[in-house]
Amino acid sequence: MFRRLLSVGGFTLLSRITGFVRDILSAAILGQGVLSDAFVVAFLFPGYFRSIFGEGAINPAFLPRYAVLHAGGDEEAAARFADQVFSWQMLAQLAILVVGMAFMPYVVLAIAPGYAANAGQLALTVDLARITFPYLILTLVAVQLSAMLNAIERFWAAAAWSNFQNLGMIVTLVCWRWFPNAAYAAAWGVLLGGVGQLFFMLWAADRDKLNLRIVWPRWTADVAAFFKALGAVTLGTATTLIAPLVDNVLASFLPAGSRTALYYADRINQLPLGVLGIALGTVLLPEMAARLAKNDRAGSDAAQNNAAALTLLLTLPFAVVFFTIPDTVMQAIFAHGAFNAKAAALAGVGLAAYGVGLPAFALVRIMASTFYARHDTGTPARATFIAFGANIAMKLVLVWGLDLGIAGIALGTAFGAWLNVAQLVWLGRRRGLLDVSDGFRRAVVPIALAAAGAGAGAYGGVKLAAHLPFGGSWHALVALALGAGLGGALYLGVVFVFRRALPLGRLSRG
């Protein structure tokens, strides 16, 4: 699993690098204000609808069933099942596209009611949302093909295809003067990226002789089982859309630029989550499903314990660093062009708060695999709903009760993630589905020490930079470089010393 993780993580890292370039360009060109807030709201649609109707629903509901059919040697039955699922999804998403485009002004008002006071901002947001919304249907083929490739343990293409959205936006942002304004350029870049993703995944799947056809939808036993699972997963993952929409509603009443600051804070927080946490979840689910299908409970448990330990080892240091030097991180990366130091400082507040929940955001996928691998999609959905309710209640208290602004929004999100993890662990242990191994317990202390070393080194590097003769934007860049260097060195040193207690594959035996 460690080798496959490196493959998935490597391509995902490339995606995050191109995403970094995209975000830096976006911050420098769009800045922080009406244009950027309008685009961020419009950009919610492709991102969060893809989470619900894309990987977030397809992988748990479709992948285990497709994997069983394919692994059993009945490739024709697997292909028929895939075609039926695709055809039903295409029918549903065409209806969503038509309705969404027709009623977009009302949709935007529902998720950003504070924009009603500014007719120009509302009109701009509606225009941008109508440009980005068709991205959803463009990715329908790519999402299902990526699930099929993951099911046969071809992970690289599914990890690589997100790059095309970033590249599309980079191209249009560089050429923003050819558009009515920079926000329109960014929106058209989203659509261009969707076209690129579609053709890339068609090519990648064809190399493994996988394809999708539109057929007359039929209600078979496999399709019925898929939709039953899809309904449960969608209800659970719907909170990944609703929670950010609640964030958007709250932020729309905060000062202009608050939604933009929250967006960039989340983007930085998502970097380790996307590279490490999602990669681990992507690799773990098919491995657990395959082992359980062979009645290899011990192998399934070992894979999950190793994935959980790796998740903490690779995300907890980032959480500590984000909490320790958030201003330095945001100023070094984004305080250029139209995005000034004040905007970066506000985004730093959001980053510190989001960092509190970073390990939990990744662990949710690992713990949910306990149930998804056994075709139980209802339990994670119920746990997510409970966490979602607590998340919203906490945000209302922190934002409107304690006036914490974007910090309250991010802290509420972090709290909900930890509550979700706690529920999944408790339910898994109670039902005898989740075993905590001695290896995991041995890894906990080294992981905590490595994270503490990363945080101490980052803090020390920033303090050291204060004594160097660099001013302006260079100061933040030098401070971040020193902090990352010292923090990384201490982290790697601790990992090396305790390597035999950590799930690092062959590196553990070095």
C-alpha positions in Angstrom: 0.0 0.0 0.0 2.9 2.4 0.8 4.2 2.1 -2.8 0.7 2.8 -4.2 0.4 5.7 -1.8 3.6 7.2 -3.2 2.2 7.0 -6.7 -1.2 8.5 -5.9 0.4 11.1 -3.5 3.0 12.1 -6.2 0.4 12.9 -8.8 -1.8 14.5 -6.2 1.2 16.6 -5.1 1.6 17.8 -8.7 -2.0 18.8 -8.7 -1.6 20.8 -5.5 1.5 22.5 -7.0 -0.4 23.6 -10.1 -3.3 24.6 -7.7 -0.8 26.7 -5.8 0.3 28.5 -8.9 -3.4 29.0 -9.8 -4.2 30.4 -6.4 -1.2 32.7 -6.3 -2.2 34.1 -9.7 -5.8 34.4 -8.6 -4.9 36.3 -5.4 -2.5 38.6 -7.3 -5.0 39.4 -10.1 -8.4 39.2 -8.3 -7.2 40.6 -5.0 -9.6 40.6 -2.1 -13.0 42.3 -2.7 -16.1 42.2 -4.8 -14.5 40.4 -7.8 -12.8 37.7 -5.7 -15.9 37.1 -3.5 -18.1 36.7 -6.5 -15.8 34.2 -8.1 -15.4 32.2 -4.9 -19.1 31.8 -4.6 -19.4 30.7 -8.3 -16.5 28.3 -7.8 -18.5 26.6 -5.0 -20.6 24.8 -7.6 -18.0 22.7 -9.5 -16.1 21.9 -6.3 -18.9 20.9 -3.9 -21.3 19.4 -6.4 -18.4 17.2 -7.6 -17.9 16.1 -4.0 -21.5 15.1 -3.7 -22.2 13.6 -7.2 -18.6 12.7 -8.0 -15.9 10.9 -6.0 -17.6 11.4 -2.7 -20.6 9.3 -3.8 -19.3 7.2 -6.7 -16.3 5.7 -4.8 -18.2 4.3 -1.8 -21.4 3.3 -3.7 -20.0 2.1 -7.1 -16.4 1.1 -6.6 -16.8 -2.0 -4.2 -19.6 -3.5 -6.4 -17.7 -2.9 -9.6 -14.5 -4.3 -8.1 -16.2 -7.5 -7.0 -17.6 -8.1 -10.5 -14.3 -7.3 -12.2 -12.2 -9.3 -9.7 -14.5 -12.3 -10.2 -13.6 -12.4 -13.9 -16.9 -11.3 -15.2 -15.7 -8.2 -17.0 -18.8 -8.1 -19.2 -21.1 -7.9 -16.2 -18.8 -5.2 -14.7 -19.1 -3.2 -17.9 -22.9 -3.5 -18.1 -23.2 -2.4 -14.5 -20.9 0.6 -15.2 -22.9 1.6 -18.3 -26.2 1.5 -16.4 -24.8 3.6 -13.6 -23.4 6.1 -16.0 -26.6 6.4 -18.0 -28.7 6.9 -14.9 -26.3 9.6 -13.7 -26.2 11.3 -17.0 -30.0 11.6 -17.0 -30.1 13.0 -13.5 -27.3 15.5 -14.0 -28.7 16.8 -17.3 -31.9 17.7 -15.3 -29.8 19.4 -12.6 -27.9 21.4 -15.2 -31.1 22.7 -16.9 -32.8 23.6 -13.6 -29.6 25.1 -12.2 -29.0 27.3 -15.2 -32.6 28.5 -15.3 -32.9 29.4 -11.6 -29.3 30.5 -10.9 -30.2 34.0 -9.5 -32.3 32.3 -6.8 -29.6 29.7 -6.1 -27.0 32.5 -5.6 -29.3 34.4 -3.3 -29.9 31.3 -1.3 -26.2 30.7 -0.6 -25.1 34.4 -0.4 -28.1 36.4 0.9 -25.9 39.2 1.9 -25.3 40.0 -1.8 -28.9 41.1 -2.2 -27.8 44.5 -0.9 -25.4 44.9 -3.8 -27.1 44.4 -7.2 -23.9 44.6 -9.2 -22.2 41.9 -7.1 -25.2 39.7 -7.3 -25.4 40.0 -11.1 -21.7 39.3 -11.5 -21.9 36.2 -9.3 -24.9 34.8 -11.3 -23.0 35.3 -14.6 -19.9 33.6 -13.2 -21.9 30.7 -11.7 -23.6 30.1 -15.1 -20.2 29.7 -16.7 -18.8 27.3 -14.0 -21.9 25.2 -13.5 -21.6 23.0 -16.7 -18.2 21.8 -15.3 -20.2 19.3 -13.2 -21.5 17.3 -16.2 -18.2 17.5 -18.0 -16.6 15.7 -15.1 -19.3 13.0 -14.9 -17.4 10.7 -17.3 -14.0 11.5 -15.7 -15.2 10.7 -12.2 -16.7 7.3 -13.0 -13.7 6.3 -15.2 -11.4 7.2 -12.3 -13.5 5.0 -10.0 -13.2 2.1 -12.5 -9.5 2.6 -12.8 -9.1 2.7 -9.0 -11.1 -0.6 -8.7 -8.5 -2.4 -10.9 -5.6 -0.7 -8.9 -4.7 1.8 -11.7 -4.5 4.9 -9.4 -2.3 7.3 -11.3 -4.7 8.8 -13.8 -7.4 9.4 -11.2 -4.8 11.3 -9.1 -3.5 13.3 -12.1 -6.6 14.5 -13.8 -7.3 17.4 -11.3 -4.3 19.2 -12.8 -6.2 20.1 -15.9 -8.7 22.3 -14.0 -5.7 24.2 -12.5 -4.0 24.5 -15.9 -7.2 25.8 -17.5 -7.5 28.5 -14.9 -3.8 29.4 -15.1 -4.1 29.9 -18.9 -7.2 32.2 -18.7 -5.9 34.2 -15.7 -2.7 34.9 -17.6 -4.9 36.2 -20.4 -7.4 38.0 -18.2 -7.2 41.2 -20.1 -9.0 39.5 -23.0 -12.1 39.0 -20.8 -14.5 41.6 -19.3 -12.7 41.3 -16.0 -10.4 38.9 -14.1 -13.3 37.1 -12.5 -14.7 36.1 -15.9 -11.3 34.9 -16.9 -11.1 32.6 -13.8 -14.7 31.3 -14.4 -14.0 30.4 -18.1 -10.8 28.7 -16.9 -12.8 26.3 -14.7 -14.9 25.3 -17.8 -11.7 24.9 -19.9 -10.2 22.7 -17.3 -13.3 20.5 -17.3 -12.9 19.9 -21.0 -9.2 19.0 -20.5 -10.1 16.5 -17.7 -12.7 14.8 -19.8 -10.4 14.1 -22.7 -7.5 13.0 -20.4 -9.6 10.4 -18.6 -11.0 9.1 -21.8 -7.5 8.5 -23.1 -6.2 7.0 -19.8 -9.2 4.6 -19.5 -8.8 3.5 -23.1 -5.2 2.3 -22.3 -6.7 -0.2 -19.9 -9.6 -1.0 -22.3 -12.2 0.7 -20.1 -15.0 2.8 -21.5 -18.5 4.0 -20.8 -21.5 3.9 -23.1 -24.9 5.6 -22.8 -27.5 2.8 -22.9 -31.2 2.7 -22.2 -31.4 2.9 -18.3 -32.8 -0.4 -16.8 -33.6 -1.1 -13.2 -31.5 -4.2 -12.4 -30.7 -5.7 -9.0 -27.1 -4.2 -9.2 -28.4 -0.8 -10.1 -31.0 -0.9 -7.3 -28.2 -1.8 -4.8 -26.1 1.0 -6.2 -28.8 3.6 -5.8 -29.6 2.4 -2.3 -26.0 2.9 -1.4 -25.8 6.1 -3.4 -28.7 7.6 -1.5 -27.2 6.9 1.9 -23.8 8.2 0.8 -25.3 11.3 -0.9 -27.2 12.1 2.2 -24.0 11.9 4.2 -21.8 13.7 1.7 -24.5 16.4 1.1 -23.2 17.9 4.3 -19.9 18.6 2.5 -22.0 20.9 0.3 -24.4 22.3 2.9 -21.7 23.1 5.5 -19.7 25.3 3.1 -23.0 26.9 2.0 -23.7 27.8 5.6 -20.2 29.1 5.8 -20.9 31.2 2.7 -24.2 32.5 4.2 -22.4 33.6 7.4 -19.4 35.1 5.5 -21.7 37.1 3.2 -22.7 39.2 6.2 -19.1 39.8 7.3 -16.9 42.6 5.8 -16.1 42.4 2.1 -13.2 40.1 1.5 -14.0 37.7 4.4 -15.2 35.0 2.0 -12.0 35.4 0.0 -9.8 35.1 3.1 -11.6 32.0 4.2 -11.2 30.5 0.7 -7.4 30.9 0.6 -7.0 29.7 4.2 -8.9 26.5 3.2 -6.8 26.1 0.1 -3.6 26.0 2.1 -5.3 23.6 4.6 -6.4 21.4 1.8 -2.8 21.0 0.5 -1.7 18.3 2.9 -5.2 16.9 3.1 -5.4 16.5 -0.7 -1.9 15.1 -1.2 -1.9 12.8 1.8 -5.3 12.2 3.4 -7.3 11.7 0.2 -4.5 9.6 -1.4 -4.6 7.3 1.6 -8.3 7.0 1.5 -8.2 6.3 -2.3 -5.8 3.5 -1.9 -7.3 2.0 1.3 -10.9 1.4 0.3 -10.3 -0.9 -2.6 -7.6 -2.8 -0.6 -10.0 -3.3 2.3 -12.8 -4.4 0.1 -10.7 -6.9 -1.8 -9.3 -8.4 1.4 -12.7 -8.7 3.0 -14.0 -10.3 -0.1 -11.3 -13.0 0.4 -12.2 -13.3 4.2 -8.8 -11.7 5.1 -10.0 -9.7 8.1 -6.4 -9.5 9.5 -5.1 -8.1 6.3 -7.9 -5.6 6.1 -7.3 -4.4 9.7 -3.6 -4.1 9.2 -4.1 -2.0 6.1 -6.5 0.3 8.0 -4.2 0.7 11.0 -1.2 1.5 8.8 -3.3 4.0 6.9 -4.5 5.7 10.1 -0.9 5.9 11.5 0.4 7.3 8.2 -2.4 9.8 8.1 -1.4 11.2 11.5 2.3 11.1 10.7 1.8 13.1 7.5 -0.9 15.6 8.6 -0.3 16.4 12.3 2.9 18.3 11.6 1.1 20.5 9.1 -1.6 21.2 11.7 1.0 22.2 14.3 2.8 24.5 11.8 -0.5 26.1 10.6 -1.4 26.9 14.2 2.2 28.1 15.0 3.0 30.4 12.1 -0.2 31.0 10.1 0.5 34.7 9.3 4.0 33.9 7.8 2.5 31.1 5.6 -0.2 33.3 4.2 1.9 36.4 3.7 4.7 34.5 2.0 2.4 32.7 -0.4 -0.3 35.3 -1.2 0.7 38.8 -0.1 1.5 39.9 -3.7 -0.1 42.2 -6.2 -3.7 43.0 -5.3 -3.7 40.7 -2.2 -2.1 42.8 0.5 -0.6 42.1 3.9 -3.8 42.9 5.7 -5.8 40.4 3.6 -3.1 37.8 4.2 -3.2 38.4 8.0 -7.0 37.8 8.0 -6.5 34.6 6.0 -3.9 33.5 8.5 -6.5 33.6 11.3 -8.7 31.2 9.2 -5.7 28.9 8.5 -4.8 28.5 12.2 -8.4 27.6 13.0 -8.7 25.2 10.1 -5.4 23.5 11.1 -7.0 22.4 14.3 -9.2 20.0 12.3 -6.7 19.0 9.6 -5.9 15.4 10.9 -9.6 14.8 11.5 -10.5 15.8 7.9 -8.1 13.1 6.7 -9.0 10.5 9.3 -12.7 10.6 8.4 -12.0 8.8 5.1 -9.9 6.2 6.8 -12.5 5.5 9.5 -15.4 5.5 7.0 -13.7 2.7 5.0 -14.5 0.4 8.0 -18.1 0.5 6.8 -17.8 1.3 3.1 -15.7 -1.8 2.5 -18.5 -3.8 4.0 -21.1 -2.1 1.8 -22.5 -0.2 4.8 -23.0 3.4 3.6 -25.7 4.3 6.1 -23.5 4.4 9.2 -21.0 7.0 7.9 -24.0 9.0 6.6 -25.6 9.1 10.0 -22.4 10.0 11.7 -21.8 12.8 9.3 -25.3 14.2 9.9 -24.8 14.4 13.6 -21.4 16.0 13.1 -22.9 18.4 10.7 -25.6 19.5 13.2 -22.9 20.1 15.8 -20.8 21.9 13.3 -23.5 24.4 12.4 -24.5 25.0 16.0 -20.9 25.7 16.9 -20.5 28.2 14.1 -23.6 30.1 15.1 -22.3 30.4 18.6 -18.7 31.4 17.6 -19.6 33.8 14.7 -22.8 35.5 15.9 -22.5 34.8 19.6 -18.8 35.4 20.3 -18.1 37.5 17.2 -15.1 35.5 16.1 -15.7 36.1 12.4 -13.9 33.8 10.0 -12.1 32.1 12.8 -15.4 31.0 14.2 -16.4 29.5 10.8 -13.2 27.5 10.5 -13.2 26.3 14.1 -16.8 25.1 13.7 -15.7 23.1 10.7 -12.8 21.6 12.6 -15.0 20.6 15.6 -17.4 18.8 13.3 -14.6 16.8 11.7 -13.3 15.6 15.0 -16.8 14.7 16.2 -17.3 12.7 13.0 -14.1 10.7 13.6 -15.0 10.0 17.2 -18.4 8.6 16.2 -16.9 6.3 13.5 -14.3 5.0 15.9 -16.8 4.4 18.6 -19.3 2.6 16.3 -16.6 0.5 14.6 -15.2 -0.6 18.0 -18.7 -1.3 19.4 -19.7 -3.5 16.5 -16.4 -5.4 16.5 -15.4 -4.0 13.0 -12.4 -1.9 14.1 -9.3 -3.2 15.8 -6.6 -0.9 17.1 -3.3 -2.7 16.6 -0.2 -2.7 18.9 1.7 -1.2 15.9 -0.6 1.8 15.8 -0.2 2.4 19.6 3.6 2.2 19.3 3.5 4.8 16.5 1.4 7.4 18.5 4.3 8.9 20.6 6.8 9.1 17.7 4.1 10.8 15.6 3.5 13.4 18.3 7.2 14.1 18.8 7.7 14.5 15.1 4.8 17.0 14.9 6.1 18.9 17.9 9.6 19.1 16.2 8.0 20.5 13.0 6.2 23.2 15.0 9.2 24.1 17.1 11.5 24.3 14.1 9.0 26.4 12.1 8.6 28.9 15.0 12.3 29.1 15.5 12.9 29.7 11.8 10.5 32.6 11.8 12.1 34.1 14.9 15.5 33.8 13.4 14.4 35.5 10.2 13.4 38.6 12.2 17.1 39.3 12.8 18.0 39.1 9.1 18.3 42.2 6.8 15.2 41.5 4.6 12.2 43.7 4.4 8.8 43.8 2.7 7.5 40.7 1.0 11.0 39.2 1.0 10.9 39.0 4.8 7.9 36.6 4.8 9.4 34.4 2.1 12.7 34.1 3.9 10.9 33.5 7.2 8.8 30.7 5.7 11.8 29.2 4.0 13.8 29.1 7.3 10.8 27.8 9.2 10.1 25.1 6.7 13.8 24.1 6.6 14.2 23.9 10.4 10.8 22.3 11.0 11.4 19.8 8.2 14.8 18.9 9.5 13.6 18.3 13.1 10.6 16.3 11.8 12.7 14.1 9.6 15.2 13.6 12.4 12.5 12.3 14.8 11.0 10.1 12.0 14.5 8.6 11.3 15.2 7.9 15.0 11.8 6.2 15.5 11.5 4.7 12.0 11.1 1.1 13.2 7.9 2.1 15.1 6.3 3.8 12.1 4.5 2.2 9.1 7.0 3.2 6.4 7.3 0.0 4.5 10.9 -0.9 3.6 12.1 2.4 5.2 11.1 1.0 8.6 13.6 -1.7 8.2 16.5 0.5 7.1 
